[in-house]
């Protein structure tokens, strides 16, 4: 006769009308399934950090007072920044780490910014340098995605 509690025996639970007890320890293949599921879930959380790299790609525009700026991040880790009211424009290489963008302006100069990133808005905050902090127009702007 087929045991009508086959699925409970499969999980290691034996059920009597009065009590529910563990009949035997969890089988080895169930542990492997549990470890596999936990691994998949943790990988899903880890991959969300890499999605931030994709969020910053594209063209962003920021405005402060009478000056606006356009910054572009492309997929090949090249970028450019152009101010509208001044003849200042430059290209740079960049590296993206969790909440930090490191911009390599030339071989000998680089700028490091902590960013706050939303799907349609980004803000660049400078890291303190020694005991003082440089304040640039670039730091005063909230950049919004443009198409």
N, CA, C and O atoms as CSV, one atom per row, in Angstrom:
chain,resi,resn,atom,element,x,y,z
A,1,UNK,N,N,0.835,-1.179,0.000
A,1,UNK,CA,C,0.000,0.000,0.000
A,1,UNK,C,C,0.889,1.255,0.000
A,1,UNK,O,O,1.876,1.341,0.731
A,2,UNK,N,N,0.510,2.208,-0.832
A,2,UNK,CA,C,1.252,3.458,-0.937
A,2,UNK,C,C,0.999,4.298,0.308
A,2,UNK,O,O,-0.142,4.491,0.726
A,3,UNK,N,N,2.063,4.780,0.876
A,3,UNK,CA,C,1.936,5.595,2.081
A,3,UNK,C,C,1.328,6.947,1.698
A,3,UNK,O,O,1.876,7.668,0.864
A,4,UNK,N,N,0.204,7.280,2.309
A,4,UNK,CA,C,-0.468,8.528,1.954
A,4,UNK,C,C,0.273,9.746,2.493
A,4,UNK,O,O,-0.026,10.869,2.089
A,5,UNK,N,N,1.212,9.554,3.377
A,5,UNK,CA,C,2.026,10.655,3.893
A,5,UNK,C,C,3.413,10.667,3.242
A,5,UNK,O,O,4.389,11.083,3.866
A,6,UNK,N,N,3.497,10.213,1.998
A,6,UNK,CA,C,4.794,10.091,1.348
A,6,UNK,C,C,5.545,11.408,1.311
A,6,UNK,O,O,6.762,11.425,1.490
A,7,UNK,N,N,4.852,12.507,1.084
A,7,UNK,CA,C,5.534,13.789,0.986
A,7,UNK,C,C,6.042,14.251,2.343
A,7,UNK,O,O,7.060,14.941,2.419
A,8,UNK,N,N,5.348,13.881,3.415
A,8,UNK,CA,C,5.830,14.238,4.746
A,8,UNK,C,C,7.026,13.378,5.132
A,8,UNK,O,O,7.952,13.857,5.785
A,9,UNK,N,N,7.010,12.124,4.735
A,9,UNK,CA,C,8.173,11.279,4.971
A,9,UNK,C,C,9.356,11.764,4.142
A,9,UNK,O,O,10.504,11.673,4.577
A,10,UNK,N,N,9.076,12.275,2.957
A,10,UNK,CA,C,10.133,12.800,2.094
A,10,UNK,C,C,10.839,13.969,2.770
A,10,UNK,O,O,12.058,14.101,2.668
A,11,UNK,N,N,10.082,14.815,3.456
A,11,UNK,CA,C,10.657,15.953,4.165
A,11,UNK,C,C,11.207,15.564,5.533
A,11,UNK,O,O,11.892,16.366,6.170
A,12,UNK,N,N,10.921,14.353,5.994
A,12,UNK,CA,C,11.433,13.920,7.285
A,12,UNK,C,C,10.476,14.175,8.424
A,12,UNK,O,O,10.881,14.148,9.586
A,13,UNK,N,N,9.219,14.421,8.123
A,13,UNK,CA,C,8.225,14.686,9.166
A,13,UNK,C,C,7.278,13.496,9.236
A,13,UNK,O,O,6.707,13.086,8.226
A,14,UNK,N,N,7.116,12.948,10.433
A,14,UNK,CA,C,6.112,11.900,10.639
A,14,UNK,C,C,4.987,12.527,11.443
A,14,UNK,O,O,5.233,13.202,12.443
A,15,UNK,N,N,3.777,12.310,11.015
A,15,UNK,CA,C,2.659,12.998,11.660
A,15,UNK,C,C,1.705,11.988,12.281
A,15,UNK,O,O,1.223,11.072,11.614
A,16,UNK,N,N,1.448,12.170,13.542
A,16,UNK,CA,C,0.420,11.422,14.250
A,16,UNK,C,C,-0.696,12.400,14.565
A,16,UNK,O,O,-0.472,13.610,14.543
A,17,UNK,N,N,-1.860,11.924,14.849
A,17,UNK,CA,C,-2.936,12.853,15.191
A,17,UNK,C,C,-2.608,13.724,16.399
A,17,UNK,O,O,-3.100,14.849,16.489
A,18,UNK,N,N,-1.791,13.235,17.327
A,18,UNK,CA,C,-1.502,13.997,18.535
A,18,UNK,C,C,-0.267,14.895,18.395
A,18,UNK,O,O,-0.244,15.998,18.942
A,19,UNK,N,N,0.750,14.437,17.674
A,19,UNK,CA,C,2.011,15.175,17.636
A,19,UNK,C,C,2.587,15.210,16.229
A,19,UNK,O,O,2.247,14.400,15.367
A,20,UNK,N,N,3.465,16.171,16.036
A,20,UNK,CA,C,4.267,16.234,14.817
A,20,UNK,C,C,5.716,16.158,15.273
A,20,UNK,O,O,6.160,16.997,16.058
A,21,UNK,N,N,6.448,15.183,14.802
A,21,UNK,CA,C,7.843,15.021,15.204
A,21,UNK,C,C,8.703,14.824,13.969
A,21,UNK,O,O,8.212,14.492,12.890
A,22,UNK,N,N,10.003,15.037,14.155
A,22,UNK,CA,C,10.955,14.757,13.092
A,22,UNK,C,C,11.245,13.269,13.110
A,22,UNK,O,O,11.749,12.746,14.104
A,23,UNK,N,N,10.932,12.586,12.026
A,23,UNK,CA,C,11.156,11.147,11.951
A,23,UNK,C,C,12.627,10.829,11.718
A,23,UNK,O,O,13.148,9.869,12.285
A,24,UNK,N,N,13.293,11.617,10.900
A,24,UNK,CA,C,14.704,11.389,10.595
A,24,UNK,C,C,15.312,12.724,10.167
A,24,UNK,O,O,14.579,13.648,9.815
A,25,UNK,N,N,16.629,12.836,10.191
A,25,UNK,CA,C,17.240,14.101,9.779
A,25,UNK,C,C,16.991,14.390,8.299
A,25,UNK,O,O,16.677,13.491,7.519
A,26,UNK,N,N,17.135,15.649,7.937
A,26,UNK,CA,C,16.921,16.049,6.550
A,26,UNK,C,C,17.924,15.328,5.661
A,26,UNK,O,O,19.107,15.234,5.989
A,27,UNK,N,N,17.451,14.832,4.562
A,27,UNK,CA,C,18.299,14.063,3.653
A,27,UNK,C,C,19.352,14.953,3.006
A,27,UNK,O,O,19.174,16.165,2.883
A,28,UNK,N,N,20.435,14.336,2.602
A,28,UNK,CA,C,21.573,15.059,2.053
A,28,UNK,C,C,21.191,15.869,0.816
A,28,UNK,O,O,21.632,17.010,0.677
A,29,UNK,N,N,20.383,15.308,-0.085
A,29,UNK,CA,C,20.039,16.052,-1.300
A,29,UNK,C,C,19.177,17.276,-0.991
A,29,UNK,O,O,19.161,18.230,-1.769
A,30,UNK,N,N,18.466,17.260,0.129
A,30,UNK,CA,C,17.725,18.460,0.520
A,30,UNK,C,C,18.675,19.560,0.969
A,30,UNK,O,O,18.409,20.737,0.723
A,31,UNK,N,N,19.779,19.204,1.623
A,31,UNK,CA,C,20.774,20.200,1.998
A,31,UNK,C,C,21.375,20.842,0.754
A,31,UNK,O,O,21.583,22.055,0.712
A,32,UNK,N,N,21.652,20.026,-0.254
A,32,UNK,CA,C,22.201,20.580,-1.491
A,32,UNK,C,C,21.217,21.543,-2.144
A,32,UNK,O,O,21.619,22.582,-2.668
A,33,UNK,N,N,19.942,21.204,-2.116
A,33,UNK,CA,C,18.930,22.109,-2.676
A,33,UNK,C,C,18.886,23.413,-1.894
A,33,UNK,O,O,18.798,24.494,-2.478
A,34,UNK,N,N,18.946,23.308,-0.570
A,34,UNK,CA,C,18.918,24.499,0.276
A,34,UNK,C,C,20.133,25.386,0.008
A,34,UNK,O,O,19.998,26.605,-0.104
A,35,UNK,N,N,21.300,24.791,-0.096
A,35,UNK,CA,C,22.514,25.558,-0.382
A,35,UNK,C,C,22.434,26.187,-1.769
A,35,UNK,O,O,22.854,27.330,-1.948
A,36,UNK,N,N,21.907,25.470,-2.744
A,36,UNK,CA,C,21.762,26.010,-4.094
A,36,UNK,C,C,20.825,27.216,-4.104
A,36,UNK,O,O,21.134,28.230,-4.730
A,37,UNK,N,N,19.701,27.120,-3.426
A,37,UNK,CA,C,18.738,28.228,-3.387
A,37,UNK,C,C,19.358,29.440,-2.703
A,37,UNK,O,O,19.196,30.563,-3.182
A,38,UNK,N,N,20.064,29.237,-1.594
A,38,UNK,CA,C,20.716,30.358,-0.909
A,38,UNK,C,C,21.769,31.011,-1.798
A,38,UNK,O,O,21.905,32.234,-1.803
A,39,UNK,N,N,22.506,30.210,-2.541
A,39,UNK,CA,C,23.520,30.747,-3.448
A,39,UNK,C,C,22.886,31.600,-4.538
A,39,UNK,O,O,23.394,32.676,-4.856
A,40,UNK,N,N,21.799,31.141,-5.104
A,40,UNK,CA,C,21.113,31.896,-6.154
A,40,UNK,C,C,20.585,33.217,-5.607
A,40,UNK,O,O,20.699,34.247,-6.271
A,41,UNK,N,N,20.015,33.202,-4.418
A,41,UNK,CA,C,19.482,34.432,-3.814
A,41,UNK,C,C,20.609,35.413,-3.525
A,41,UNK,O,O,20.480,36.599,-3.832
A,42,UNK,N,N,21.699,34.955,-2.950
A,42,UNK,CA,C,22.822,35.845,-2.657
A,42,UNK,C,C,23.455,36.395,-3.932
A,42,UNK,O,O,23.877,37.551,-3.951
A,43,UNK,N,N,23.530,35.613,-4.974
A,43,UNK,CA,C,24.049,36.096,-6.249
A,43,UNK,C,C,23.154,37.204,-6.805
A,43,UNK,O,O,23.646,38.168,-7.394
A,44,UNK,N,N,21.854,37.065,-6.619
A,44,UNK,CA,C,20.924,38.099,-7.072
A,44,UNK,C,C,21.170,39.424,-6.381
A,44,UNK,O,O,21.101,40.477,-7.015
A,45,UNK,N,N,21.457,39.386,-5.085
A,45,UNK,CA,C,21.761,40.617,-4.365
A,45,UNK,C,C,23.092,41.198,-4.805
A,45,UNK,O,O,23.219,42.417,-4.926
A,46,UNK,N,N,24.070,40.370,-5.044
A,46,UNK,CA,C,25.389,40.844,-5.461
A,46,UNK,C,C,25.339,41.465,-6.848
A,46,UNK,O,O,26.071,42.419,-7.114
A,47,UNK,N,N,24.502,40.955,-7.737
A,47,UNK,CA,C,24.455,41.488,-9.098
A,47,UNK,C,C,23.785,42.852,-9.158
A,47,UNK,O,O,23.940,43.559,-10.154
A,48,UNK,N,N,23.045,43.245,-8.125
A,48,UNK,CA,C,22.422,44.563,-8.118
A,48,UNK,C,C,23.464,45.664,-8.043
A,48,UNK,O,O,23.227,46.758,-8.554
A,49,UNK,N,N,24.608,45.413,-7.423
A,49,UNK,CA,C,25.668,46.416,-7.367
A,49,UNK,C,C,26.211,46.705,-8.757
A,49,UNK,O,O,26.550,47.849,-9.063
A,50,UNK,N,N,26.296,45.695,-9.594
A,50,UNK,CA,C,26.814,45.889,-10.942
A,50,UNK,C,C,25.819,46.641,-11.818
A,50,UNK,O,O,26.217,47.259,-12.806
A,51,UNK,N,N,24.547,46.601,-11.480
A,51,UNK,CA,C,23.556,47.328,-12.261
A,51,UNK,C,C,23.728,48.834,-12.110
A,51,UNK,O,O,23.303,49.585,-12.988
A,52,UNK,N,N,24.344,49.299,-11.012
A,52,UNK,CA,C,24.586,50.723,-10.837
A,52,UNK,C,C,25.510,51.257,-11.920
A,52,UNK,O,O,25.391,52.414,-12.325
A,53,UNK,N,N,26.427,50.425,-12.389
A,53,UNK,CA,C,27.312,50.854,-13.473
A,53,UNK,C,C,26.504,51.184,-14.714
A,53,UNK,O,O,26.817,52.136,-15.429
A,54,UNK,N,N,25.486,50.417,-14.966
A,54,UNK,CA,C,24.657,50.660,-16.145
A,54,UNK,C,C,23.785,51.897,-15.965
A,54,UNK,O,O,23.457,52.567,-16.944
A,55,UNK,N,N,23.404,52.209,-14.727
A,55,UNK,CA,C,22.553,53.372,-14.485
A,55,UNK,C,C,23.256,54.685,-14.811
A,55,UNK,O,O,22.610,55.639,-15.244
A,56,UNK,N,N,24.559,54.744,-14.610
A,56,UNK,CA,C,25.257,56.016,-14.810
A,56,UNK,C,C,25.564,56.280,-16.282
A,56,UNK,O,O,25.855,57.419,-16.648
A,57,UNK,N,N,25.505,55.272,-17.121
A,57,UNK,CA,C,25.810,55.460,-18.539
A,57,UNK,C,C,24.791,56.380,-19.192
A,57,UNK,O,O,23.598,56.317,-18.892
A,58,UNK,N,N,25.266,57.225,-20.075
A,58,UNK,CA,C,24.367,58.100,-20.818
A,58,UNK,C,C,24.730,59.565,-20.673
A,58,UNK,O,O,25.832,59.918,-20.253
A,59,UNK,N,N,23.782,60.401,-21.026
A,59,UNK,CA,C,23.986,61.844,-21.068
A,59,UNK,C,C,23.213,62.490,-19.923
A,59,UNK,O,O,22.025,62.224,-19.739
A,60,UNK,N,N,23.895,63.341,-19.154
A,60,UNK,CA,C,23.307,63.998,-17.992
A,60,UNK,C,C,23.494,65.508,-18.115
A,60,UNK,O,O,24.527,65.972,-18.598
A,61,UNK,N,N,22.493,66.273,-17.676
A,61,UNK,CA,C,22.578,67.732,-17.712
A,61,UNK,C,C,22.326,68.284,-16.323
A,61,UNK,O,O,21.410,67.855,-15.622
A,62,UNK,N,N,23.162,69.250,-15.935
A,62,UNK,CA,C,23.011,69.893,-14.638
A,62,UNK,C,C,22.982,71.396,-14.789
A,62,UNK,O,O,23.611,71.948,-15.692
A,63,UNK,N,N,22.245,72.070,-13.896
A,63,UNK,CA,C,22.150,73.531,-13.947
A,63,UNK,C,C,22.375,74.100,-12.555
A,63,UNK,O,O,21.868,73.578,-11.562
A,64,UNK,N,N,23.148,75.181,-12.503
A,64,UNK,CA,C,23.377,75.915,-11.259
A,64,UNK,C,C,23.526,77.382,-11.626
A,64,UNK,O,O,24.344,77.737,-12.474
A,65,UNK,N,N,22.745,78.218,-10.995
A,65,UNK,CA,C,22.735,79.654,-11.282
A,65,UNK,C,C,22.540,79.887,-12.776
A,65,UNK,O,O,21.500,79.527,-13.328
A,66,UNK,N,N,23.530,80.486,-13.431
A,66,UNK,CA,C,23.394,80.789,-14.856
A,66,UNK,C,C,24.219,79.852,-15.733
A,66,UNK,O,O,24.360,80.084,-16.934
A,67,UNK,N,N,24.751,78.820,-15.148
A,67,UNK,CA,C,25.623,77.904,-15.887
A,67,UNK,C,C,24.993,76.521,-15.925
A,67,UNK,O,O,24.437,76.046,-14.936
A,68,UNK,N,N,25.090,75.897,-17.067
A,68,UNK,CA,C,24.656,74.503,-17.168
A,68,UNK,C,C,25.826,73.677,-17.696
A,68,UNK,O,O,26.736,74.193,-18.344
A,69,UNK,N,N,25.773,72.402,-17.403
A,69,UNK,CA,C,26.840,71.499,-17.831
A,69,UNK,C,C,26.223,70.212,-18.333
A,69,UNK,O,O,25.161,69.790,-17.874
A,70,UNK,N,N,26.903,69.599,-19.282
A,70,UNK,CA,C,26.480,68.299,-19.804
A,70,UNK,C,C,27.643,67.339,-19.592
A,70,UNK,O,O,28.776,67.613,-19.988
A,71,UNK,N,N,27.342,66.218,-18.965
A,71,UNK,CA,C,28.354,65.189,-18.748
A,71,UNK,C,C,27.875,63.906,-19.411
A,71,UNK,O,O,26.705,63.537,-19.309
A,72,UNK,N,N,28.790,63.237,-20.085
A,72,UNK,CA,C,28.449,62.017,-20.824
A,72,UNK,C,C,29.358,60.887,-20.337
A,72,UNK,O,O,30.578,61.039,-20.282
A,73,UNK,N,N,28.750,59.762,-19.988
A,73,UNK,CA,C,29.481,58.539,-19.647
A,73,UNK,C,C,29.132,57.495,-20.701
A,73,UNK,O,O,27.958,57.187,-20.903
A,74,UNK,N,N,30.151,56.946,-21.381
A,74,UNK,CA,C,29.865,55.906,-22.373
A,74,UNK,C,C,30.321,54.537,-21.868
A,74,UNK,O,O,30.920,54.428,-20.798
A,75,UNK,N,N,30.031,53.508,-22.641
A,75,UNK,CA,C,30.292,52.134,-22.212
A,75,UNK,C,C,31.771,51.768,-22.211
A,75,UNK,O,O,32.152,50.772,-21.595
A,76,UNK,N,N,32.600,52.534,-22.872
A,76,UNK,CA,C,34.029,52.226,-22.955
A,76,UNK,C,C,34.837,52.963,-21.896
A,76,UNK,O,O,36.050,53.114,-22.042
A,77,UNK,N,N,34.193,53.419,-20.846
A,77,UNK,CA,C,34.798,54.145,-19.732
A,77,UNK,C,C,35.458,55.448,-20.165
A,77,UNK,O,O,36.473,55.860,-19.604
A,78,UNK,N,N,34.874,56.084,-21.162
A,78,UNK,CA,C,35.272,57.421,-21.578
A,78,UNK,C,C,34.146,58.368,-21.200
A,78,UNK,O,O,32.976,57.985,-21.179
A,79,UNK,N,N,34.509,59.592,-20.905
A,79,UNK,CA,C,33.488,60.575,-20.577
A,79,UNK,C,C,33.904,61.947,-21.043
A,79,UNK,O,O,35.057,62.178,-21.408
A,80,UNK,N,N,32.944,62.856,-21.025
A,80,UNK,CA,C,33.245,64.242,-21.366
A,80,UNK,C,C,32.354,65.153,-20.542
A,80,UNK,O,O,31.228,64.801,-20.190
A,81,UNK,N,N,32.882,66.330,-20.244
A,81,UNK,CA,C,32.156,67.340,-19.478
A,81,UNK,C,C,32.282,68.654,-20.217
A,81,UNK,O,O,33.382,69.070,-20.580
A,82,UNK,N,N,31.146,69.312,-20.441
A,82,UNK,CA,C,31.153,70.584,-21.156
A,82,UNK,C,C,30.234,71.552,-20.434
A,82,UNK,O,O,29.072,71.248,-20.167
A,83,UNK,N,N,30.775,72.730,-20.120
A,83,UNK,CA,C,29.979,73.803,-19.535
A,83,UNK,C,C,29.422,74.657,-20.662
A,83,UNK,O,O,30.123,74.930,-21.636
A,84,UNK,N,N,28.173,75.079,-20.542
A,84,UNK,CA,C,27.523,75.815,-21.629
A,84,UNK,C,C,27.986,77.263,-21.726
A,84,UNK,O,O,28.189,77.768,-22.830
A,85,UNK,N,N,28.155,77.934,-20.603
A,85,UNK,CA,C,28.465,79.363,-20.626
A,85,UNK,C,C,29.962,79.659,-20.694
A,85,UNK,O,O,30.357,80.822,-20.777
A,86,UNK,N,N,30.770,78.656,-20.661
A,86,UNK,CA,C,32.215,78.867,-20.731
A,86,UNK,C,C,32.778,77.972,-21.832
A,86,UNK,O,O,32.140,77.017,-22.274
A,87,UNK,N,N,33.947,78.298,-22.241
A,87,UNK,CA,C,34.573,77.502,-23.294
A,87,UNK,C,C,35.363,76.346,-22.682
A,87,UNK,O,O,36.395,75.935,-23.212
A,88,UNK,N,N,34.870,75.837,-21.575
A,88,UNK,CA,C,35.562,74.749,-20.893
A,88,UNK,C,C,34.908,73.432,-21.265
A,88,UNK,O,O,33.715,73.229,-21.041
A,89,UNK,N,N,35.691,72.556,-21.824
A,89,UNK,CA,C,35.225,71.208,-22.137
A,89,UNK,C,C,36.430,70.290,-22.040
A,89,UNK,O,O,37.520,70.632,-22.498
A,90,UNK,N,N,36.237,69.159,-21.459
A,90,UNK,CA,C,37.339,68.211,-21.400
A,90,UNK,C,C,36.826,66.784,-21.427
A,90,UNK,O,O,35.676,66.497,-21.097
A,91,UNK,N,N,37.721,65.906,-21.833
A,91,UNK,CA,C,37.420,64.477,-21.884
A,91,UNK,C,C,38.202,63.795,-20.775
A,91,UNK,O,O,39.254,64.277,-20.354
A,92,UNK,N,N,37.684,62.682,-20.312
A,92,UNK,CA,C,38.332,61.959,-19.227
A,92,UNK,C,C,38.023,60.474,-19.337
A,92,UNK,O,O,37.094,60.066,-20.033
A,93,UNK,N,N,38.807,59.687,-18.647
A,93,UNK,CA,C,38.536,58.263,-18.447
A,93,UNK,C,C,37.943,58.145,-17.052
A,93,UNK,O,O,38.195,58.991,-16.194
A,94,UNK,N,N,37.163,57.110,-16.824
A,94,UNK,CA,C,36.598,56.953,-15.488
A,94,UNK,C,C,36.553,55.495,-15.074
A,94,UNK,O,O,36.533,54.587,-15.905
A,95,UNK,N,N,36.537,55.301,-13.770
A,95,UNK,CA,C,36.330,53.992,-13.155
A,95,UNK,C,C,35.177,54.142,-12.190
A,95,UNK,O,O,35.060,55.149,-11.492
A,96,UNK,N,N,34.343,53.151,-12.156
A,96,UNK,CA,C,33.177,53.182,-11.285
A,96,UNK,C,C,33.326,52.091,-10.234
A,96,UNK,O,O,33.501,50.920,-10.573
A,97,UNK,N,N,33.257,52.467,-8.968
A,97,UNK,CA,C,33.246,51.520,-7.857
A,97,UNK,C,C,32.045,51.865,-6.993
A,97,UNK,O,O,31.754,53.042,-6.776
A,98,UNK,N,N,31.363,50.878,-6.513
A,98,UNK,CA,C,30.096,50.948,-5.778
A,98,UNK,C,C,29.472,52.343,-5.738
A,98,UNK,O,O,28.528,52.589,-6.488
A,99,UNK,N,N,29.946,53.260,-4.910
A,99,UNK,CA,C,29.351,54.599,-4.847
A,99,UNK,C,C,30.378,55.680,-5.168
A,99,UNK,O,O,30.238,56.822,-4.731
A,100,UNK,N,N,31.401,55.324,-5.926
A,100,UNK,CA,C,32.488,56.252,-6.217
A,100,UNK,C,C,32.802,56.260,-7.707
A,100,UNK,O,O,32.816,55.218,-8.362
A,101,UNK,N,N,33.051,57.452,-8.223
A,101,UNK,CA,C,33.537,57.598,-9.594
A,101,UNK,C,C,34.903,58.259,-9.516
A,101,UNK,O,O,35.056,59.325,-8.920
A,102,UNK,N,N,35.892,57.617,-10.124
A,102,UNK,CA,C,37.229,58.194,-10.202
A,102,UNK,C,C,37.429,58.650,-11.639
A,102,UNK,O,O,37.391,57.840,-12.565
A,103,UNK,N,N,37.642,59.953,-11.822
A,103,UNK,CA,C,37.826,60.522,-13.153
A,103,UNK,C,C,39.306,60.815,-13.366
A,103,UNK,O,O,39.919,61.554,-12.596
A,104,UNK,N,N,39.871,60.233,-14.411
A,104,UNK,CA,C,41.265,60.458,-14.766
A,104,UNK,C,C,41.292,61.505,-15.871
A,104,UNK,O,O,41.004,61.206,-17.030
A,105,UNK,N,N,41.639,62.734,-15.504
A,105,UNK,CA,C,41.604,63.848,-16.445
A,105,UNK,C,C,42.848,63.826,-17.333
A,105,UNK,O,O,42.760,64.082,-18.534
A,106,UNK,N,N,43.974,63.528,-16.760
A,106,UNK,CA,C,45.210,63.346,-17.524
A,106,UNK,C,C,46.010,62.254,-16.828
A,106,UNK,O,O,45.529,61.630,-15.883
A,107,UNK,N,N,47.220,62.027,-17.293
A,107,UNK,CA,C,48.027,60.969,-16.683
A,107,UNK,C,C,48.350,61.266,-15.222
A,107,UNK,O,O,48.533,60.348,-14.422
A,108,UNK,N,N,48.417,62.537,-14.882
A,108,UNK,CA,C,48.867,62.914,-13.546
A,108,UNK,C,C,47.779,63.491,-12.655
A,108,UNK,O,O,48.031,63.744,-11.477
A,109,UNK,N,N,46.600,63.705,-13.169
A,109,UNK,CA,C,45.552,64.272,-12.312
A,109,UNK,C,C,44.293,63.415,-12.370
A,109,UNK,O,O,43.892,62.910,-13.419
A,110,UNK,N,N,43.701,63.280,-11.211
A,110,UNK,CA,C,42.447,62.538,-11.122
A,110,UNK,C,C,41.578,63.202,-10.067
A,110,UNK,O,O,42.074,63.881,-9.167
A,111,UNK,N,N,40.287,62.998,-10.192
A,111,UNK,CA,C,39.322,63.527,-9.233
A,111,UNK,C,C,38.441,62.372,-8.776
A,111,UNK,O,O,38.020,61.542,-9.581
A,112,UNK,N,N,38.171,62.328,-7.487
A,112,UNK,CA,C,37.350,61.264,-6.927
A,112,UNK,C,C,36.078,61.875,-6.365
A,112,UNK,O,O,36.125,62.826,-5.585
A,113,UNK,N,N,34.944,61.322,-6.768
A,113,UNK,CA,C,33.650,61.818,-6.315
A,113,UNK,C,C,32.821,60.680,-5.753
A,113,UNK,O,O,32.808,59.576,-6.298
A,114,UNK,N,N,32.138,60.957,-4.670
A,114,UNK,CA,C,31.131,60.030,-4.161
A,114,UNK,C,C,29.828,60.440,-4.823
A,114,UNK,O,O,29.512,61.627,-4.890
A,115,UNK,N,N,29.076,59.475,-5.307
A,115,UNK,CA,C,27.861,59.825,-6.034
A,115,UNK,C,C,26.635,59.303,-5.314
A,115,UNK,O,O,26.661,58.263,-4.656
A,116,UNK,N,N,25.563,60.058,-5.461
A,116,UNK,CA,C,24.239,59.573,-5.081
A,116,UNK,C,C,23.497,59.398,-6.389
A,116,UNK,O,O,23.388,60.327,-7.189
A,117,UNK,N,N,22.994,58.208,-6.593
A,117,UNK,CA,C,22.476,57.835,-7.900
A,117,UNK,C,C,21.042,57.366,-7.793
A,117,UNK,O,O,20.716,56.500,-6.982
A,118,UNK,N,N,20.193,57.944,-8.615
A,118,UNK,CA,C,18.806,57.514,-8.772
A,118,UNK,C,C,18.608,57.274,-10.267
A,118,UNK,O,O,19.454,57.676,-11.065
A,119,UNK,N,N,17.513,56.630,-10.664
A,119,UNK,CA,C,17.341,56.344,-12.094
A,119,UNK,C,C,17.420,57.572,-13.002
A,119,UNK,O,O,17.913,57.465,-14.125
A,120,UNK,N,N,16.953,58.724,-12.549
A,120,UNK,CA,C,16.958,59.909,-13.416
A,120,UNK,C,C,17.710,61.089,-12.818
A,120,UNK,O,O,17.595,62.208,-13.319
A,121,UNK,N,N,18.479,60.860,-11.755
A,121,UNK,CA,C,19.170,61.963,-11.099
A,121,UNK,C,C,20.487,61.457,-10.510
A,121,UNK,O,O,20.543,60.358,-9.957
A,122,UNK,N,N,21.536,62.257,-10.629
A,122,UNK,CA,C,22.832,61.915,-10.038
A,122,UNK,C,C,23.456,63.185,-9.471
A,122,UNK,O,O,23.314,64.267,-10.040
A,123,UNK,N,N,24.146,63.041,-8.347
A,123,UNK,CA,C,24.850,64.169,-7.726
A,123,UNK,C,C,26.258,63.710,-7.371
A,123,UNK,O,O,26.449,62.616,-6.840
A,124,UNK,N,N,27.232,64.548,-7.668
A,124,UNK,CA,C,28.635,64.244,-7.416
A,124,UNK,C,C,29.098,65.029,-6.194
A,124,UNK,O,O,29.011,66.257,-6.170
A,125,UNK,N,N,29.584,64.326,-5.194
A,125,UNK,CA,C,30.089,64.959,-3.978
A,125,UNK,C,C,31.578,64.652,-3.865
A,125,UNK,O,O,31.970,63.489,-3.958
A,126,UNK,N,N,32.419,65.673,-3.666
A,126,UNK,CA,C,33.863,65.413,-3.631
A,126,UNK,C,C,34.279,64.746,-2.325
A,126,UNK,O,O,33.683,64.981,-1.275
A,127,UNK,N,N,35.296,63.923,-2.407
A,127,UNK,CA,C,35.911,63.394,-1.194
A,127,UNK,C,C,36.804,64.476,-0.612
A,127,UNK,O,O,37.448,65.209,-1.362
A,128,UNK,N,N,36.855,64.591,0.697
A,128,UNK,CA,C,37.747,65.596,1.302
A,128,UNK,C,C,39.204,65.304,0.948
A,128,UNK,O,O,39.636,64.152,0.933
A,129,UNK,N,N,39.944,66.360,0.665
A,129,UNK,CA,C,41.368,66.224,0.347
A,129,UNK,C,C,42.150,66.856,1.495
A,129,UNK,O,O,42.219,68.081,1.597
A,130,UNK,N,N,42.725,66.048,2.338
A,130,UNK,CA,C,43.474,66.567,3.485
A,130,UNK,C,C,42.531,67.243,4.465
A,130,UNK,O,O,41.523,66.667,4.874
A,131,UNK,N,N,42.874,68.484,4.840
A,131,UNK,CA,C,42.050,69.203,5.809
A,131,UNK,C,C,41.080,70.163,5.141
A,131,UNK,O,O,40.245,70.757,5.823
A,132,UNK,N,N,41.166,70.328,3.851
A,132,UNK,CA,C,40.242,71.223,3.163
A,132,UNK,C,C,39.540,70.466,2.046
A,132,UNK,O,O,39.927,69.358,1.676
A,133,UNK,N,N,38.538,71.072,1.542
A,133,UNK,CA,C,37.748,70.440,0.491
A,133,UNK,C,C,37.607,71.426,-0.660
A,133,UNK,O,O,37.311,72.601,-0.441
A,134,UNK,N,N,37.813,70.963,-1.860
A,134,UNK,CA,C,37.660,71.847,-3.007
A,134,UNK,C,C,36.192,71.924,-3.388
A,134,UNK,O,O,35.489,70.913,-3.402
A,135,UNK,N,N,35.742,73.110,-3.690
A,135,UNK,CA,C,34.361,73.309,-4.107
A,135,UNK,C,C,34.391,73.812,-5.537
A,135,UNK,O,O,34.956,74.864,-5.834
A,136,UNK,N,N,33.787,73.057,-6.394
A,136,UNK,CA,C,33.728,73.412,-7.801
A,136,UNK,C,C,32.273,73.590,-8.188
A,136,UNK,O,O,31.371,73.163,-7.468
A,137,UNK,N,N,32.057,74.209,-9.305
A,137,UNK,CA,C,30.704,74.379,-9.813
A,137,UNK,C,C,30.058,73.027,-10.093
A,137,UNK,O,O,28.853,72.849,-9.921
A,138,UNK,N,N,30.870,72.098,-10.520
A,138,UNK,CA,C,30.421,70.740,-10.823
A,138,UNK,C,C,29.756,70.086,-9.605
A,138,UNK,O,O,28.809,69.315,-9.755
A,139,UNK,N,N,30.248,70.392,-8.407
A,139,UNK,CA,C,29.719,69.797,-7.179
A,139,UNK,C,C,28.378,70.386,-6.765
A,139,UNK,O,O,27.652,69.771,-5.984
A,140,UNK,N,N,28.043,71.550,-7.268
A,140,UNK,CA,C,26.820,72.236,-6.863
A,140,UNK,C,C,25.609,71.834,-7.692
A,140,UNK,O,O,24.503,72.302,-7.424
A,141,UNK,N,N,25.791,70.989,-8.678
A,141,UNK,CA,C,24.709,70.671,-9.616
A,141,UNK,C,C,24.096,69.307,-9.344
A,141,UNK,O,O,24.775,68.358,-8.955
A,142,UNK,N,N,22.788,69.243,-9.563
A,142,UNK,CA,C,22.094,67.963,-9.643
A,142,UNK,C,C,21.935,67.665,-11.125
A,142,UNK,O,O,21.352,68.463,-11.859
A,143,UNK,N,N,22.439,66.548,-11.561
A,143,UNK,CA,C,22.369,66.187,-12.969
A,143,UNK,C,C,21.153,65.313,-13.217
A,143,UNK,O,O,20.869,64.380,-12.466
A,144,UNK,N,N,20.437,65.639,-14.296
A,144,UNK,CA,C,19.257,64.875,-14.700
A,144,UNK,C,C,19.525,64.247,-16.060
A,144,UNK,O,O,20.186,64.834,-16.917
A,145,UNK,N,N,18.998,63.046,-16.238
A,145,UNK,CA,C,19.219,62.319,-17.493
A,145,UNK,C,C,18.496,63.021,-18.637
A,145,UNK,O,O,17.340,63.423,-18.510
A,146,UNK,N,N,19.203,63.158,-19.754
A,146,UNK,CA,C,18.585,63.695,-20.970
A,146,UNK,C,C,18.759,62.670,-22.076
A,146,UNK,O,O,19.638,61.811,-22.012
A,147,UNK,N,N,17.927,62.770,-23.072
A,147,UNK,CA,C,17.977,61.793,-24.174
A,147,UNK,C,C,18.684,62.347,-25.372
A,147,UNK,O,O,18.814,61.659,-26.384
